[in-house]
Amino acid sequence: MRIMKKLLYVCLAIVLASCTKNQEEEFSAINMDNVVSFAVVNANNEDLLDSSNPNAIDLTTLRVYYLIDGVKTAANTGSDNPNGFYKYRVKQANDSYKYRLRVFLNPTVTNQQPKNTTIIEWNNANNDTLEARYRVYKNSPVSLLEFWENGQSRWKVQDQNTNPTRLITLVK
């Protein structure tokens, strides 16, 4: 019984010693909110991400680049989608599917420079320039505030209620 008491006191001492009175907590992880989804259609509103469409975009030629300090750098998100994008499908009410392209926007921001540039290179002749402005915490993009495609504002944080998924339709 004495050994158990001593063990209990030692465990209690360790627990109490590990507590801190410092109320200021540091975040050990930050949720980077830097994605936008695209529906890619032609002038006839045909889904160009649907591989069964004879006019579908060949995603093996698609490249995503980040403009970092004025240098065009291939996206490497260090995630399950290292090329900076992935295709997914959304089931429709009629049991058909629509395809979407989720693009990871350039995460390179600072507290002083909360806006950055991402380039989607569809092929050698067709590019889209995406710009994003973020709320920044410790030089990391915490939440997207505004998004531009080829200089045109396409989404603002005020649009969150009407377009929460940030789905942008691109006509190619």
Helices and strands as residue ranges (DSSP letters): H 2-18, E 35-41, G 59-61, E 63-68, E 71-74, E 85-91, E 97-104, E 115-123, E 126-137, E 140-149, E 152-156, G 157-161, E 167-171
